[in-house]
Amino acid sequence: MEKTLISSGTKQKITVTVDSNLIADIDNFSNNRSAVVEEALFLWRQQQLEAKLREFYLNRSQNVVADEDNWSDTTQDHAIANWTESKEDS
């Protein structure tokens, strides 16, 4: 199953050294090594971004978490009140 990745349209050729068993496995699944390497790098980049995002949220101070919870509760209460009022006006 080939997957099309969003690309800038500009490609750059690189040279890498990879274990021969891994190359054999890639060749068994695909006839396009470049596409496999590009998708692997895309997935690696996604994992790096997710790890940074996870680290950001896990390292927030308790004050920031409390402020976010307060803001969330307040906006939810306002949204419910407005929804109830608009429902009654109908």
C-alpha positions in Angstrom: 0.0 0.0 0.0 1.8 3.1 -1.2 1.0 6.3 0.6 1.4 9.8 -0.9 3.1 12.2 1.5 2.7 16.0 1.4 5.8 17.3 -0.2 7.2 20.7 -1.1 7.9 19.4 -4.6 11.6 19.9 -4.2 13.6 16.8 -3.6 17.2 16.4 -2.6 19.3 13.4 -3.3 21.2 11.9 -0.4 23.4 8.8 0.1 22.9 6.6 3.2 24.4 3.3 4.3 21.9 0.8 5.5 22.0 -2.8 6.7 21.7 -5.2 3.8 19.0 -7.3 5.5 16.9 -4.1 5.9 17.4 -3.3 2.3 16.3 -6.8 1.3 13.2 -6.4 3.5 12.4 -3.0 1.9 12.8 -4.6 -1.6 10.4 -7.4 -0.6 7.7 -4.8 0.2 8.3 -2.1 -2.3 9.9 -1.4 -5.6 10.6 2.2 -4.6 13.4 2.5 -2.0 13.3 6.3 -2.1 9.6 6.4 -1.3 10.1 4.0 1.6 13.0 6.0 3.0 11.0 9.3 2.6 8.0 7.8 4.4 10.3 6.5 7.2 11.8 10.0 7.6 8.3 11.5 7.6 7.2 9.1 10.3 10.4 9.8 12.3 9.7 13.6 12.1 6.1 13.1 13.3 7.4 11.0 16.2 9.9 13.8 17.1 7.2 16.4 17.0 4.8 14.3 19.1 7.6 13.7 21.7 8.2 17.5 22.0 4.5 18.2 22.3 4.2 15.4 25.0 7.2 16.8 26.8 5.7 20.3 26.7 2.4 19.2 28.3 4.0 17.0 30.9 6.4 19.8 32.0 3.8 22.5 32.5 3.7 24.1 36.0 0.8 23.4 38.3 -0.2 27.1 38.0 -0.5 26.9 34.2 -2.5 23.7 34.5 -4.8 25.3 37.0 -5.2 28.4 34.8 -6.1 26.2 31.8 -8.6 24.2 33.8 -10.2 27.4 35.1 -10.4 28.8 31.6 -11.9 25.6 30.2 -14.5 25.5 33.0 -15.5 29.1 32.5 -15.8 28.9 28.7 -17.7 25.7 29.0 -20.2 27.2 31.5 -20.6 30.2 29.1 -21.2 28.0 26.1 -23.8 25.9 27.9 -25.6 29.0 29.2 -25.6 30.5 25.7 -26.8 27.3 24.2 -29.6 27.0 26.7 -30.6 30.6 26.1 -30.7 30.3 22.3 -32.7 27.0 22.7 -35.3 28.8 24.8 -35.5 31.7 22.2 -36.4 29.2 19.5 
